[in-house]
């Protein structure tokens, strides 16, 4: 082999190996390029999926946010419906009667239609009230339904309000109650002694220039001072008020303990005066509730309690009085028993229900007592009228009245002693000079009551004389006065409820004889909501000290009055000289319910005592769910 051939062979082999290497490199590059393309496609697909998911999540989130906003706004619309209904009640206290009888929620109620209120719509074709914002744009809709079936017995209204925004609806049920006298353990219009029973008349400067003149409030330029020209009254160091208290007037207090919230009509601080009745500085009172005392405005007293007499009319059963109460005439005695009955003696009563506004006709249903029994010395014993009113009226002077009695004609066994000496004026019901009646009289002169001139026992006045163990739910109202002639207590403090409404005074009976010796034992207990519309709640003979202090007057309930009524006298140091120490305890049930048909202030608002959300009762199209 030549040198040329031998040199060419290695070169050829090198070239062949290089070619193989290049082909391998190209093959590997092609493979790598395919793998990269697959990776790029995969990454792109993943990114595309992520973008799609992000868009879906964003859209669904926006939809969910809108749904949540509508859901929350629907609840706000339901609350707005309750507020709007409350405003209607404040403008017209009789608006509780109105609604839509087609609502199943109102089925047990007596409803008067009001087609002008779109919130009373029911069903898919029914209307909704529009809820707009401050800029006038729509903020939702609401409708509500009324259940007033227990208004007459408890003073409560149930309202079912449904709010709607978009496709969302939500429903609330609220209990509403008038804010009235029984929201307070102690309510007083004027912190002065009742002019009708005061030992001296208020000075002329105590009155305004109206017709007729009215006593001024202490914060409205009523004079005061050491001479006490207007007969101001102060809370004493021996007083403990265990519940909320309101006075339209200026409160004076000396060492008193106020355990509940205290409010006043005095429009500027200080909201009470640390002064005695004659203006002297005294021990500082204790207010246990933070923020009290405070200003809360003036709540007006009704002129009379005659609205309660209307509750005994039998001609209004289709409208205002679906269940009439019982009417009694002249002096009437009520003695309650633990078994839920009451014995009633009412010698002037001829009809226990009236059939028209003029009282020209009436009836005598057995549930109010047989007339022959009511006019008898034994009286009529009946079941306490449940959730109703027993009203005692003056003997009518109009001859056309069904309960009229001629002035010269008294009922059998009834003797009027109004022409006798001052201390013996009153009446007897029975035979003999010692027959039961008022003033108290027995065969022994040492136990014969001397009647006061400030709390007379009229022969023909509508006075109720009340005592006993009360079992039931009723209100006793009197056209004249109410005398609580003994302990008056509930059998069950959680279930029984009683109202006492005197057009004039409500008296705690506290008789004395001619030697100023008291004829009843010490300590008295009263369970009731008490209201004196035009006068006072007061203890008879509270200033008589012949037998010393009378112990404790315990009242479980609420007391409201036109004028502050004194129950005791005390030394400057707070020691009781005569009368009773107060032990007044608020009945907390009055926050939620009232005695049957109990009166309220002439202007009032309704407060929500409770509310709860329930399943929506209407769909967005208005149809029932």
C-alpha positions in Angstrom: 0.0 0.0 0.0 1.2 3.4 -1.0 1.8 6.1 1.5 -1.0 8.1 -0.2 -3.5 5.3 0.4 -2.3 4.8 3.9 -2.7 8.5 4.8 -6.2 8.7 3.1 -7.8 5.9 5.1 -7.7 7.6 8.5 -9.0 10.8 7.1 -12.0 9.0 5.6 -12.7 7.3 8.8 -12.7 10.6 10.6 -15.0 12.1 8.1 -17.4 9.1 8.5 -17.3 9.4 12.2 -18.0 13.2 12.0 -21.0 12.6 9.7 -22.4 10.1 12.1 -21.9 12.6 14.9 -23.6 15.4 13.0 -26.6 13.1 12.2 -26.9 12.2 15.8 -26.8 15.8 16.8 -29.4 16.7 14.3 -31.6 13.8 15.5 -31.2 14.9 19.1 -32.0 18.5 18.2 -35.1 17.4 16.4 -36.1 15.4 19.4 -35.4 18.3 21.8 -37.4 20.6 19.6 -40.5 18.4 19.7 -40.3 18.0 23.5 -40.0 21.8 23.9 -43.1 22.3 21.7 -45.0 19.8 23.7 -44.0 21.7 26.9 -44.9 25.0 25.5 -48.3 23.7 24.4 -48.9 22.2 27.8 -47.9 25.3 29.7 -50.1 27.4 27.4 -53.0 25.0 28.1 -52.5 25.3 31.8 -52.3 29.1 31.6 -55.5 29.1 29.5 -57.3 26.9 32.0 -56.1 29.2 34.8 -57.3 32.3 33.0 -60.7 30.6 32.4 -60.9 29.6 36.0 -60.0 33.1 37.1 -62.7 34.6 34.9 -65.3 32.1 36.2 -64.3 32.7 39.9 -64.4 36.5 39.3 -67.8 36.4 37.7 -69.2 34.0 40.3 -67.6 36.2 43.0 -69.3 39.3 41.6 -72.6 37.4 41.5 -72.1 36.1 45.1 -71.2 39.6 46.3 -74.3 41.0 44.6 -76.4 38.2 46.2 -74.9 38.9 49.6 -75.5 42.6 49.3 -79.1 42.0 48.3 -79.5 39.5 51.2 -78.3 42.0 53.7 -80.2 44.8 52.2 -83.4 42.8 52.3 -83.1 42.5 56.1 -82.5 46.2 56.4 -85.7 46.7 54.3 -87.6 44.5 56.7 -86.4 46.6 59.6 -87.3 49.8 57.7 -90.9 48.4 57.4 -91.1 48.1 61.2 -89.8 51.6 61.7 -92.3 52.9 59.1 -95.2 51.2 60.9 -94.1 52.6 64.2 -94.2 56.1 62.7 -97.8 55.5 61.6 -98.7 54.4 65.1 -97.1 57.5 66.6 -99.1 59.8 64.3 -102.4 57.9 64.9 -102.6 55.7 68.0 -105.6 53.9 66.6 -103.7 52.7 63.5 -103.2 49.3 65.2 -106.7 48.5 63.8 -105.6 48.7 60.2 -104.3 45.9 57.9 -105.2 43.4 55.3 -107.7 40.8 56.3 -106.5 38.5 53.5 -103.2 37.9 55.4 -103.1 34.6 57.2 -101.0 36.4 59.9 -104.0 38.7 60.6 -106.5 35.9 60.7 -107.4 36.1 64.4 -107.5 39.9 64.4 -110.2 42.5 63.9 -108.8 44.4 60.8 -110.0 47.6 59.2 -108.8 47.8 55.5 -106.4 50.6 54.5 -106.1 50.6 50.7 -103.9 53.7 50.8 -101.0 51.9 52.4 -99.0 49.9 49.8 -97.2 48.0 52.6 -100.4 46.0 53.3 -100.1 44.1 50.0 -100.5 40.4 50.0 -99.7 37.8 47.3 -98.2 38.1 43.8 -100.6 40.8 42.8 -100.2 42.7 46.0 -98.3 46.0 46.4 -95.0 46.7 48.1 -93.9 50.0 49.8 -90.9 51.5 48.1 -87.8 52.2 50.2 -85.6 55.1 48.7 -82.3 56.5 49.7 -81.5 60.1 50.4 -80.8 60.7 46.7 -84.2 59.3 45.7 -82.9 56.1 44.2 -84.6 52.9 45.1 -83.1 50.9 48.0 -85.6 48.1 48.2 -89.2 47.3 49.1 -91.2 46.1 52.1 -94.6 44.9 53.1 -96.0 44.1 56.6 -98.9 42.2 58.2 -100.6 43.0 61.5 -101.8 40.8 64.4 -103.7 42.9 66.8 -105.7 40.1 68.4 -104.2 40.6 71.9 -103.9 44.4 71.8 -107.0 44.9 74.0 -105.7 42.5 76.7 -102.0 43.1 76.7 -101.5 46.3 74.8 -99.2 44.4 72.3 -99.2 44.3 68.5 -97.3 41.7 66.5 -96.0 42.8 63.2 -94.6 40.6 60.4 -92.4 42.6 58.1 -90.8 41.3 54.8 -88.1 43.2 53.0 -87.2 42.7 49.3 -84.1 43.7 47.3 -83.5 42.1 44.0 -84.4 38.4 44.3 -83.8 38.3 48.0 -86.5 38.5 50.6 -86.2 38.3 54.4 -88.9 38.4 57.2 -88.9 39.7 60.7 -91.6 39.3 63.4 -91.6 42.1 66.0 -93.7 42.6 69.2 -94.6 46.3 69.7 -96.0 47.9 72.9 -97.1 51.4 73.6 -94.7 53.3 75.8 -97.0 54.5 78.6 -97.5 54.9 82.3 -96.7 51.3 83.2 -93.2 51.7 81.8 -92.4 53.3 85.1 -92.7 52.2 88.7 -93.5 55.8 89.6 -94.9 58.4 87.2 -96.1 61.9 88.3 -97.2 64.9 86.3 -96.8 67.5 89.0 -94.6 67.2 92.1 -97.1 69.0 94.4 -99.9 68.0 96.7 -103.2 67.6 95.0 -105.0 71.0 95.4 -108.2 69.1 96.1 -106.9 67.6 99.3 -104.1 70.0 100.3 -104.5 71.7 103.7 -103.9 75.1 102.0 -104.5 76.2 98.5 -101.6 76.9 96.2 -100.8 80.6 95.7 -102.2 82.3 92.6 -98.6 82.7 91.3 -98.4 78.9 91.1 -100.8 78.9 88.1 -100.5 79.9 84.5 -102.9 82.3 82.8 -104.8 79.7 80.9 -108.5 78.8 81.0 -108.9 77.1 83.3 -105.6 78.0 85.0 -103.2 75.1 85.4 -100.4 74.6 87.9 -97.0 75.4 86.4 -94.2 72.9 86.3 -91.3 73.7 88.7 -89.0 74.2 85.7 -91.5 76.7 84.2 -91.4 79.5 86.8 -93.4 77.9 89.5 -92.4 79.7 92.7 -90.7 77.8 95.6 -89.0 78.6 98.9 -89.2 78.3 102.6 -93.0 79.1 102.6 -93.6 76.4 100.0 -96.4 78.4 98.3 -97.3 75.7 95.8 -97.2 72.7 98.2 -94.2 71.0 96.6 -93.3 67.5 97.7 -89.9 65.9 98.1 -88.7 62.3 98.1 -87.4 61.5 101.5 -84.4 59.6 102.9 -86.7 56.7 103.9 -87.8 56.2 100.3 -86.4 53.5 98.0 -87.7 53.5 94.5 -86.9 50.0 93.0 -87.7 50.6 89.4 -87.8 53.3 86.6 -89.3 56.7 87.5 -90.4 59.6 85.5 -91.8 63.0 86.4 -92.9 65.7 84.0 -92.0 68.1 86.8 -88.8 69.1 88.7 -87.8 66.3 91.1 -86.8 67.1 94.6 -85.0 64.4 96.6 -83.3 64.1 100.0 -81.2 61.0 100.6 -83.5 58.9 98.4 -82.2 55.7 96.8 -83.3 55.4 93.1 -82.5 51.9 91.9 -84.0 52.4 88.4 -83.6 54.9 85.6 -84.9 58.3 86.5 -86.1 60.7 83.8 -87.8 64.1 83.9 -89.5 66.8 81.8 -87.1 69.4 83.2 -85.4 70.4 80.0 -82.1 71.6 81.4 -79.5 70.5 83.9 -79.5 69.9 86.8 -82.2 67.4 86.2 -83.2 67.2 89.9 -82.9 69.4 93.0 -81.1 68.3 96.1 -83.7 70.1 98.1 -86.5 69.5 100.6 -90.1 70.7 99.8 -89.4 74.1 101.4 -86.2 74.6 99.4 -83.7 73.6 102.0 -80.5 71.7 101.1 -80.5 68.1 102.3 -78.8 64.7 102.0 -77.7 63.9 98.4 -79.8 61.1 96.8 -78.3 58.0 95.2 -78.9 57.2 91.6 -77.8 53.7 90.9 -78.3 53.7 87.1 -75.6 55.3 85.1 -76.9 58.3 83.1 -79.7 59.1 85.4 -81.4 61.4 86.0 -81.9 62.5 82.4 -84.3 64.6 80.3 -87.1 62.7 78.6 -89.8 65.2 77.8 -93.4 65.6 79.0 -96.0 62.8 78.7 -99.5 64.2 78.8 -102.2 62.7 81.1 -105.6 61.8 79.5 -108.5 64.1 80.5 -110.7 61.3 81.9 -110.9 57.5 82.0 -114.3 57.6 80.1 -112.7 55.6 77.3 -112.9 52.6 79.6 -116.7 53.0 80.0 -117.0 52.5 76.3 -115.6 49.0 76.8 -118.9 48.0 78.4 -121.0 48.8 75.3 -122.7 45.8 73.6 -123.4 47.6 70.3 -119.8 47.8 69.2 -118.9 44.1 69.0 -118.3 44.3 65.3 -115.9 47.2 65.5 -114.3 48.7 68.6 -115.5 46.4 71.5 -115.5 42.8 70.4 -115.8 41.5 74.0 -117.7 44.0 76.2 -116.8 44.2 79.9 -119.1 44.9 82.9 -120.7 48.2 84.1 -121.7 48.9 87.7 -123.4 52.0 89.1 -122.9 53.9 92.3 -120.7 52.7 95.3 -119.6 49.2 94.5 -117.6 46.7 96.6 -115.2 44.1 95.1 -113.9 41.3 97.3 -111.6 39.0 95.4 -111.0 35.3 96.3 -108.0 33.0 95.5 -110.2 30.7 93.5 -110.6 33.3 90.7 -114.0 34.7 91.8 -115.1 38.1 93.0 -118.0 39.1 95.2 -119.6 42.3 94.0 -122.2 44.4 95.9 -123.6 47.2 93.7 -127.1 48.3 94.9 -127.7 51.0 92.2 -126.9 48.7 89.2 -129.8 47.9 86.9 -127.9 47.0 83.7 -124.3 45.8 83.5 -123.9 46.6 79.8 -125.2 49.5 77.7 -126.4 49.3 74.1 -125.7 52.8 72.8 -123.7 56.0 73.5 -126.7 57.5 75.3 -127.1 54.5 77.6 -130.9 54.5 76.9 -131.0 50.7 76.9 -128.8 47.9 78.2 -128.6 44.3 79.3 -127.6 42.2 82.3 -125.5 39.2 81.2 -124.9 36.5 83.8 -121.1 36.8 83.5 -121.4 40.3 85.1 -123.7 39.1 87.9 -127.4 38.8 88.3 -129.0 42.2 89.1 -131.0 40.8 92.0 -127.8 39.4 93.5 -125.8 42.6 92.9 -128.5 44.6 94.7 -128.6 42.2 97.6 -126.7 42.6 100.9 -125.0 39.2 100.1 -123.8 40.4 96.6 -123.1 38.4 93.4 -120.2 36.1 93.2 -118.9 35.7 89.7 -115.7 34.5 87.9 -113.3 37.4 87.4 -114.0 38.8 83.9 -110.9 37.6 82.0 -108.9 40.2 80.1 -111.6 42.7 80.5 -112.8 45.8 82.3 -115.2 46.4 85.3 -116.2 50.0 85.2 -118.0 51.8 88.1 -120.0 54.9 87.1 -121.8 57.7 89.0 -125.5 57.2 89.4 -126.9 58.9 86.2 -129.0 62.0 86.7 -130.5 61.7 83.2 -133.9 60.1 83.3 -133.5 58.3 80.0 -130.4 56.4 81.2 -131.1 52.7 81.8 -129.3 53.0 85.2 -131.2 56.1 86.4 -132.4 56.4 90.0 -134.6 59.3 91.2 -132.9 61.4 93.8 -135.6 60.6 96.4 -135.4 56.9 95.7 -132.6 54.8 97.2 -132.3 51.0 96.6 -133.6 48.6 99.2 -131.3 48.2 102.3 -129.3 51.2 101.2 -129.1 54.2 103.6 -127.4 57.4 102.7 -125.8 59.3 105.6 -124.5 62.2 103.6 -126.7 64.6 105.6 -125.1 63.5 108.9 -122.2 65.1 110.8 -119.0 65.6 108.8 -117.2 62.6 110.3 -120.2 60.3 109.7 -121.1 61.1 106.1 -121.3 58.1 103.8 -123.6 55.2 103.3 -124.7 51.8 104.8 -125.8 48.8 102.9 -127.8 46.4 105.1 -130.2 46.6 108.0 -129.5 48.4 111.3 -127.3 51.3 112.2 -124.2 49.1 112.2 -124.7 47.7 108.7 -121.6 47.4 106.6 -120.6 50.6 104.7 -118.3 53.6 104.8 -117.3 55.2 107.1 -116.6 52.0 109.1 -119.1 51.7 112.0 -119.7 49.1 114.7 -121.6 48.9 117.9 -118.5 50.1 119.7 -117.8 53.8 119.4 -114.1 53.1 119.8 -114.1 51.4 116.4 -116.2 53.9 114.6 -114.4 55.7 111.8 -114.3 59.4 111.5 -114.5 60.1 107.8 -112.1 62.6 106.3 -113.3 65.7 104.4 -110.7 65.1 101.7 -111.8 61.5 100.9 -115.6 61.6 101.2 -117.7 58.5 100.8 -120.4 59.7 98.4 -123.8 58.0 98.3 -124.2 58.2 94.5 -120.6 58.6 93.3 -118.9 55.9 91.2 -116.5 54.7 93.8 -114.9 51.2 93.8 -114.0 49.6 97.2 -111.4 46.8 96.5 -109.6 44.2 98.5 -108.7 40.5 98.5 -106.6 37.8 96.8 -106.7 38.4 93.1 -106.6 35.6 90.6 -107.1 36.6 86.9 -106.5 39.4 84.5 -108.7 42.5 84.7 -108.9 46.3 85.1 -111.2 48.1 87.5 -112.0 51.7 86.7 -114.0 54.2 88.6 -115.7 57.4 87.4 -114.9 58.9 90.8 -112.4 57.3 93.3 -111.0 53.9 94.1 -110.5 52.9 97.8 -108.1 50.0 98.5 -109.7 48.9 101.7 -107.4 46.0 102.6 -104.5 44.0 101.3 -104.8 43.4 97.5 -102.5 40.6 96.4 -101.9 38.3 93.5 -102.3 34.6 94.0 -99.7 34.0 91.3 -97.3 36.9 90.7 -96.2 35.5 87.4 -99.7 35.1 85.9 -102.2 37.4 87.6 -102.4 41.0 86.5 -104.7 43.8 87.7 -105.2 47.5 86.8 -106.8 50.1 89.0 -107.8 53.3 87.2 -109.5 56.1 89.2 -110.7 59.1 87.3 -110.1 60.9 90.6 -108.0 59.7 93.6 -106.9 56.2 94.4 -106.9 56.0 98.2 -105.1 53.6 100.5 -107.8 53.1 103.2 -106.4 54.0 106.6 -109.3 54.8 109.0 -109.0 56.4 112.4 -111.6 57.0 115.2 -112.3 60.2 117.1 -109.2 59.5 119.3 -106.9 59.3 116.2 -106.5 55.6 116.8 -106.0 53.6 113.7 -108.6 50.9 113.1 -106.6 48.6 110.8 -103.4 46.7 111.5 -100.0 48.1 110.3 -98.3 47.4 107.0 -100.2 47.2 103.7 -99.5 45.3 100.4 -100.9 46.1 97.0 -100.2 44.3 93.7 -101.5 46.3 90.8 -100.9 48.9 88.1 -102.4 52.1 89.6 -103.4 55.2 87.8 -105.2 58.4 89.1 -106.1 60.3 85.9 -107.0 63.7 87.4 -105.8 63.5 91.0 -103.5 61.4 93.2 -102.5 58.1 94.8 -102.5 58.8 98.5 -102.8 57.3 102.0 -105.8 58.5 104.1 -104.8 60.2 107.4 -101.1 59.9 106.5 -100.4 62.9 108.8 -102.2 61.5 111.8 -99.5 60.4 114.3 -101.7 59.3 117.2 -100.5 55.7 116.9 -97.1 56.4 115.4 -95.7 55.2 112.1 -97.9 52.7 110.2 -95.1 50.4 109.0 -94.4 49.8 105.3 -96.6 50.3 102.2 -95.5 47.7 99.7 -96.6 48.2 96.1 -95.7 45.6 93.4 -96.6 47.1 90.1 -96.7 50.7 88.9 -98.1 54.0 90.1 -99.1 56.9 87.9 -100.8 60.1 89.1 -101.5 63.7 88.2 -100.2 65.0 91.5 -97.7 63.5 93.9 -99.6 61.9 96.8 -98.0 61.9 100.3 -98.0 58.7 102.3 -96.0 59.8 105.3 -94.5 62.7 107.3 -90.9 62.6 108.5 -88.4 64.6 110.5 -85.6 66.5 108.8 -83.3 63.6 109.5 -85.6 61.2 107.6 -87.3 59.4 110.5 -91.0 58.7 109.8 -93.4 60.4 112.2 -96.7 59.2 110.7 -97.9 57.2 107.7 -96.0 54.6 105.8 -92.5 54.0 104.5 -92.5 53.2 100.8 -91.5 49.8 99.4 -92.3 50.3 95.8 -91.2 47.4 93.5 -91.6 47.5 89.7 -93.5 44.6 88.0 -91.1 43.8 85.2 -93.8 42.2 83.2 -95.1 45.7 82.4 -92.2 46.1 80.0 -94.0 43.6 77.7 -97.7 43.7 78.6 -100.3 45.8 80.3 -103.4 45.1 82.4 -106.4 44.7 80.1 -107.2 48.0 78.3 -105.1 50.1 80.6 -104.9 53.8 79.7 -101.9 55.4 78.0 -100.7 59.0 77.7 -102.5 61.2 75.2 -99.3 61.2 73.0 -97.2 58.1 72.9 -94.8 56.1 70.8 -94.5 52.3 70.3 -91.4 50.5 71.3 -90.2 47.1 70.0 -90.0 44.7 73.0 -88.6 41.8 70.9 -88.0 40.7 67.3 -86.9 37.5 65.6 -86.1 36.6 62.0 -88.2 33.8 60.5 -88.2 32.1 57.1 -89.2 34.6 54.4 -93.0 34.4 53.9 -93.0 36.0 50.4 -90.9 35.2 47.4 -89.5 38.1 45.3 -92.5 37.9 43.0 -94.8 38.5 46.0 -96.2 35.0 46.1 -96.4 33.1 49.4 -93.6 30.7 50.2 
